[in-house]
């Protein structure tokens, strides 16, 4: 799913599916099951987990899912920032938001997260793979400079060229990007997949970006060219 879509669109599609399958039958007999007595009874509430949930689109997705009545596991690499984000949502009247630390690049971290979800909820209805990095360095100046170029009247190809001239990537950044965005997301998904299969209607959403496409120039849209996008890509760090 593309980051060009808003958090509203992502959550609306998930909530629409969940509402339409409230009375869905139990998982088929051949699906993996968790041994009885090994965990508490699966939560009656729908449970969602969002990686990179402490800021930006991830935080918005957490807020909207929790506002729609789901229990939400907000994850982030930085424990302090993640805990603060979850506390902020609880302070907005959303008590069913919990935090668990996750570094998607570390399989052991994904395994610990899976154990936590298994022990606390017994299942996972929605997994949103949102955490990731750009893997590049963009020297685009401050917010005023970005707004000036976006409003300059240049067409999308000209703006794309402006970005290209200010974007660099070294071998280390490229390797880190692959390690996190591909292998990290794969590790998390594999660790949590048995819990998603324990749901009657489990869903997995992978949030990606048009910036990752080779034909990015032809696909760039004004929706991508706002300060929040540039703020997210200037650094190669991850949530």
VOLUM-387223 format. One record per residue (C-alpha): x, y, z; residue number from 1. Coordinates in Angstrom, 3 decimals, padded with zeros to 6 digits. Layout:
<vexgus>
{c1=X c2=Y c3=Z num=NUM}
...
</vexgus>
This chain:
<vexgus>
{c1=000.000 c2=000.000 c3=000.000 num=1}
{c1=001.442 c2=003.344 c3=-000.943 num=2}
{c1=002.310 c2=006.137 c3=001.458 num=3}
{c1=000.592 c2=008.411 c3=-001.048 num=4}
{c1=-002.571 c2=007.175 c3=000.607 num=5}
{c1=-003.525 c2=008.909 c3=003.811 num=6}
{c1=-003.790 c2=007.202 c3=007.158 num=7}
{c1=-007.542 c2=007.781 c3=006.764 num=8}
{c1=-007.619 c2=005.593 c3=003.651 num=9}
{c1=-005.560 c2=002.842 c3=005.246 num=10}
{c1=-007.644 c2=002.692 c3=008.407 num=11}
{c1=-010.948 c2=003.039 c3=006.561 num=12}
{c1=-010.153 c2=-000.004 c3=004.438 num=13}
{c1=-009.195 c2=-002.008 c3=007.517 num=14}
{c1=-012.198 c2=-000.959 c3=009.580 num=15}
{c1=-014.559 c2=-001.619 c3=006.682 num=16}
{c1=-013.192 c2=-005.134 c3=006.369 num=17}
{c1=-013.353 c2=-005.758 c3=010.112 num=18}
{c1=-016.955 c2=-004.590 c3=010.349 num=19}
{c1=-017.946 c2=-006.768 c3=007.404 num=20}
{c1=-016.418 c2=-009.862 c3=008.977 num=21}
{c1=-017.488 c2=-009.464 c3=012.591 num=22}
{c1=-019.456 c2=-012.690 c3=012.380 num=23}
{c1=-016.915 c2=-014.592 c3=010.329 num=24}
{c1=-016.435 c2=-018.284 c3=011.126 num=25}
{c1=-013.457 c2=-019.528 c3=013.109 num=26}
{c1=-010.203 c2=-020.291 c3=011.268 num=27}
{c1=-010.206 c2=-023.430 c3=009.148 num=28}
{c1=-009.076 c2=-026.616 c3=010.908 num=29}
{c1=-005.856 c2=-026.826 c3=008.896 num=30}
{c1=-004.661 c2=-023.411 c3=010.060 num=31}
{c1=-001.969 c2=-023.393 c3=012.784 num=32}
{c1=-003.471 c2=-023.300 c3=016.257 num=33}
{c1=-001.971 c2=-022.400 c3=019.593 num=34}
{c1=-002.129 c2=-025.146 c3=022.207 num=35}
{c1=-004.927 c2=-024.798 c3=024.709 num=36}
{c1=-003.761 c2=-023.743 c3=028.130 num=37}
{c1=-000.526 c2=-022.238 c3=026.825 num=38}
{c1=-001.910 c2=-018.692 c3=026.720 num=39}
{c1=-004.868 c2=-016.748 c3=028.056 num=40}
{c1=-008.104 c2=-016.922 c3=026.117 num=41}
{c1=-007.765 c2=-014.838 c3=022.931 num=42}
{c1=-008.914 c2=-011.269 c3=023.380 num=43}
{c1=-012.514 c2=-010.585 c3=022.405 num=44}
{c1=-011.403 c2=-007.166 c3=021.229 num=45}
{c1=-009.861 c2=-006.768 c3=017.806 num=46}
{c1=-006.124 c2=-006.333 c3=018.167 num=47}
{c1=-003.888 c2=-004.279 c3=015.876 num=48}
{c1=-000.130 c2=-003.815 c3=015.892 num=49}
{c1=001.641 c2=-000.930 c3=014.157 num=50}
{c1=005.395 c2=-000.812 c3=013.642 num=51}
{c1=007.007 c2=002.618 c3=013.735 num=52}
{c1=003.946 c2=003.902 c3=015.572 num=53}
{c1=005.484 c2=006.679 c3=017.626 num=54}
{c1=005.256 c2=009.434 c3=015.012 num=55}
{c1=003.921 c2=010.510 c3=011.635 num=56}
{c1=001.621 c2=008.198 c3=009.719 num=57}
{c1=002.269 c2=005.348 c3=012.143 num=58}
{c1=001.038 c2=007.418 c3=015.085 num=59}
{c1=-002.011 c2=008.548 c3=013.116 num=60}
{c1=-002.863 c2=004.950 c3=012.203 num=61}
{c1=-002.585 c2=003.956 c3=015.875 num=62}
{c1=-004.881 c2=006.802 c3=016.864 num=63}
{c1=-007.507 c2=005.986 c3=014.257 num=64}
{c1=-007.498 c2=002.247 c3=014.961 num=65}
{c1=-007.805 c2=002.839 c3=018.706 num=66}
{c1=-010.558 c2=005.402 c3=018.086 num=67}
{c1=-012.399 c2=002.716 c3=016.107 num=68}
{c1=-012.443 c2=000.393 c3=019.088 num=69}
{c1=-009.406 c2=-001.815 c3=018.524 num=70}
{c1=-006.774 c2=-002.645 c3=021.088 num=71}
{c1=-003.524 c2=-001.293 c3=019.663 num=72}
{c1=000.068 c2=-002.341 c3=020.209 num=73}
{c1=002.211 c2=000.653 c3=019.315 num=74}
{c1=005.814 c2=-000.291 c3=018.610 num=75}
{c1=008.953 c2=001.782 c3=018.147 num=76}
{c1=012.710 c2=001.235 c3=018.268 num=77}
{c1=013.221 c2=004.070 c3=020.760 num=78}
{c1=011.673 c2=002.905 c3=024.037 num=79}
{c1=011.248 c2=006.371 c3=025.529 num=80}
{c1=009.619 c2=007.863 c3=022.448 num=81}
{c1=007.367 c2=004.854 c3=021.985 num=82}
{c1=006.203 c2=004.851 c3=025.597 num=83}
{c1=005.518 c2=008.592 c3=025.410 num=84}
{c1=003.479 c2=008.165 c3=022.217 num=85}
{c1=001.356 c2=005.405 c3=023.772 num=86}
{c1=000.840 c2=007.497 c3=026.908 num=87}
{c1=-000.216 c2=010.420 c3=024.746 num=88}
{c1=-002.905 c2=008.312 c3=023.082 num=89}
{c1=-004.142 c2=006.999 c3=026.425 num=90}
{c1=-004.310 c2=010.606 c3=027.575 num=91}
{c1=-006.690 c2=011.276 c3=024.673 num=92}
{c1=-009.153 c2=008.784 c3=026.124 num=93}
{c1=-007.888 c2=005.664 c3=024.343 num=94}
{c1=-007.047 c2=003.257 c3=027.182 num=95}
{c1=-006.458 c2=000.165 c3=025.018 num=96}
{c1=-003.115 c2=001.341 c3=023.622 num=97}
{c1=000.011 c2=-000.406 c3=024.860 num=98}
{c1=003.647 c2=000.005 c3=023.888 num=99}
{c1=006.257 c2=-002.632 c3=023.170 num=100}
{c1=009.781 c2=-001.948 c3=021.983 num=101}
{c1=010.686 c2=-003.292 c3=018.537 num=102}
{c1=013.789 c2=-003.027 c3=016.390 num=103}
{c1=012.634 c2=-004.578 c3=013.131 num=104}
{c1=016.228 c2=-005.212 c3=012.071 num=105}
{c1=016.731 c2=-007.628 c3=014.986 num=106}
{c1=015.009 c2=-011.054 c3=014.764 num=107}
{c1=015.295 c2=-011.484 c3=018.535 num=108}
{c1=013.361 c2=-008.254 c3=019.050 num=109}
{c1=010.593 c2=-009.474 c3=016.729 num=110}
{c1=010.471 c2=-012.773 c3=018.644 num=111}
{c1=010.073 c2=-010.945 c3=021.968 num=112}
{c1=007.250 c2=-008.895 c3=020.487 num=113}
{c1=005.487 c2=-012.035 c3=019.266 num=114}
{c1=005.743 c2=-013.550 c3=022.749 num=115}
{c1=004.241 c2=-010.404 c3=024.251 num=116}
{c1=001.274 c2=-010.364 c3=021.863 num=117}
{c1=000.710 c2=-014.098 c3=022.317 num=118}
{c1=000.699 c2=-013.867 c3=026.103 num=119}
{c1=-001.413 c2=-010.719 c3=026.333 num=120}
{c1=-003.914 c2=-011.168 c3=023.495 num=121}
{c1=-003.593 c2=-014.662 c3=022.065 num=122}
{c1=-004.050 c2=-013.425 c3=018.495 num=123}
{c1=-003.430 c2=-010.526 c3=016.137 num=124}
{c1=-006.156 c2=-009.236 c3=013.820 num=125}
{c1=-004.254 c2=-006.443 c3=012.054 num=126}
{c1=-000.530 c2=-006.028 c3=011.402 num=127}
{c1=000.555 c2=-002.719 c3=009.886 num=128}
{c1=004.176 c2=-002.810 c3=008.725 num=129}
{c1=004.908 c2=000.901 c3=008.751 num=130}
{c1=008.481 c2=001.157 c3=010.089 num=131}
{c1=011.218 c2=001.814 c3=007.557 num=132}
{c1=013.854 c2=004.215 c3=006.318 num=133}
{c1=014.654 c2=006.039 c3=003.083 num=134}
{c1=018.292 c2=004.992 c3=003.131 num=135}
{c1=019.458 c2=008.263 c3=001.598 num=136}
{c1=020.592 c2=011.699 c3=002.693 num=137}
{c1=018.550 c2=014.620 c3=001.373 num=138}
{c1=019.884 c2=018.145 c3=001.781 num=139}
{c1=016.705 c2=020.078 c3=001.118 num=140}
{c1=017.154 c2=022.968 c3=003.506 num=141}
{c1=014.571 c2=024.122 c3=005.997 num=142}
{c1=010.781 c2=024.110 c3=005.781 num=143}
{c1=010.658 c2=027.502 c3=004.068 num=144}
{c1=012.987 c2=026.331 c3=001.287 num=145}
{c1=010.885 c2=023.249 c3=000.629 num=146}
{c1=007.642 c2=025.221 c3=000.530 num=147}
{c1=009.218 c2=027.703 c3=-001.854 num=148}
{c1=010.196 c2=025.043 c3=-004.391 num=149}
{c1=006.832 c2=023.284 c3=-004.120 num=150}
{c1=004.980 c2=026.549 c3=-004.743 num=151}
{c1=007.371 c2=027.808 c3=-007.424 num=152}
{c1=005.255 c2=026.609 c3=-010.326 num=153}
{c1=007.783 c2=024.002 c3=-011.412 num=154}
{c1=006.295 c2=020.806 c3=-012.819 num=155}
{c1=006.745 c2=017.433 c3=-011.151 num=156}
{c1=009.747 c2=016.440 c3=-013.264 num=157}
{c1=011.539 c2=019.672 c3=-012.396 num=158}
{c1=010.873 c2=019.155 c3=-008.700 num=159}
{c1=012.052 c2=015.547 c3=-008.984 num=160}
{c1=015.276 c2=016.780 c3=-010.596 num=161}
{c1=015.668 c2=019.335 c3=-007.781 num=162}
{c1=015.379 c2=016.494 c3=-005.273 num=163}
{c1=017.778 c2=014.257 c3=-007.189 num=164}
{c1=020.472 c2=016.922 c3=-007.153 num=165}
{c1=020.191 c2=017.095 c3=-003.354 num=166}
{c1=020.040 c2=013.372 c3=-002.686 num=167}
{c1=023.007 c2=011.117 c3=-002.008 num=168}
{c1=023.345 c2=007.473 c3=-001.022 num=169}
{c1=026.423 c2=005.518 c3=-000.066 num=170}
{c1=026.901 c2=001.755 c3=000.076 num=171}
{c1=026.341 c2=001.613 c3=003.814 num=172}
{c1=023.005 c2=003.435 c3=003.527 num=173}
{c1=021.872 c2=001.153 c3=000.720 num=174}
{c1=022.741 c2=-001.977 c3=002.710 num=175}
{c1=021.012 c2=-000.629 c3=005.818 num=176}
{c1=017.905 c2=000.232 c3=003.792 num=177}
{c1=017.705 c2=-003.328 c3=002.458 num=178}
{c1=018.364 c2=-004.805 c3=005.899 num=179}
{c1=015.574 c2=-002.800 c3=007.518 num=180}
{c1=012.919 c2=-002.294 c3=004.860 num=181}
{c1=013.035 c2=-005.772 c3=003.342 num=182}
{c1=014.635 c2=-008.211 c3=005.763 num=183}
{c1=013.334 c2=-006.403 c3=008.861 num=184}
{c1=009.743 c2=-006.289 c3=007.632 num=185}
{c1=010.028 c2=-009.945 c3=006.601 num=186}
{c1=011.332 c2=-010.924 c3=010.052 num=187}
{c1=008.496 c2=-009.145 c3=011.847 num=188}
{c1=005.852 c2=-010.596 c3=009.550 num=189}
{c1=007.171 c2=-014.144 c3=009.947 num=190}
{c1=007.334 c2=-013.782 c3=013.744 num=191}
{c1=003.742 c2=-012.526 c3=013.970 num=192}
{c1=002.175 c2=-014.588 c3=011.189 num=193}
{c1=001.025 c2=-017.460 c3=013.454 num=194}
{c1=-000.862 c2=-014.921 c3=015.564 num=195}
{c1=-002.443 c2=-013.324 c3=012.492 num=196}
{c1=-003.533 c2=-016.790 c3=011.391 num=197}
{c1=-005.133 c2=-017.267 c3=014.809 num=198}
{c1=-007.558 c2=-014.474 c3=013.912 num=199}
{c1=-010.752 c2=-015.286 c3=012.044 num=200}
{c1=-009.949 c2=-012.495 c3=009.581 num=201}
{c1=-006.344 c2=-011.449 c3=010.023 num=202}
{c1=-005.006 c2=-008.673 c3=007.811 num=203}
{c1=-001.479 c2=-007.498 c3=006.975 num=204}
{c1=-000.845 c2=-004.036 c3=005.529 num=205}
{c1=002.576 c2=-003.035 c3=004.196 num=206}
{c1=003.031 c2=000.718 c3=003.992 num=207}
{c1=005.430 c2=001.615 c3=001.175 num=208}
{c1=006.334 c2=004.738 c3=-000.761 num=209}
{c1=006.312 c2=005.904 c3=-004.354 num=210}
{c1=009.874 c2=007.083 c3=-003.696 num=211}
{c1=010.891 c2=003.429 c3=-003.935 num=212}
{c1=009.743 c2=003.079 c3=-007.537 num=213}
{c1=012.221 c2=003.371 c3=-010.397 num=214}
{c1=009.717 c2=005.564 c3=-012.249 num=215}
{c1=009.353 c2=007.937 c3=-009.338 num=216}
{c1=009.552 c2=011.026 c3=-011.545 num=217}
{c1=006.418 c2=010.091 c3=-013.432 num=218}
{c1=004.609 c2=009.131 c3=-010.253 num=219}
{c1=005.427 c2=012.050 c3=-007.979 num=220}
{c1=002.314 c2=013.893 c3=-006.854 num=221}
{c1=001.669 c2=017.019 c3=-004.793 num=222}
{c1=000.620 c2=014.700 c3=-001.954 num=223}
{c1=004.249 c2=013.640 c3=-001.613 num=224}
{c1=005.643 c2=017.128 c3=-001.794 num=225}
{c1=004.808 c2=018.482 c3=001.622 num=226}
{c1=007.076 c2=019.262 c3=004.519 num=227}
{c1=006.074 c2=016.181 c3=006.515 num=228}
{c1=007.375 c2=013.982 c3=003.712 num=229}
{c1=010.690 c2=015.806 c3=003.561 num=230}
{c1=011.010 c2=015.787 c3=007.340 num=231}
{c1=010.718 c2=012.016 c3=007.260 num=232}
{c1=013.274 c2=011.447 c3=004.508 num=233}
{c1=016.019 c2=013.843 c3=005.493 num=234}
{c1=017.301 c2=011.341 c3=008.031 num=235}
{c1=018.147 c2=007.702 c3=007.514 num=236}
{c1=017.000 c2=006.849 c3=011.049 num=237}
{c1=013.883 c2=004.833 c3=011.833 num=238}
{c1=011.179 c2=004.949 c3=014.468 num=239}
</vexgus>
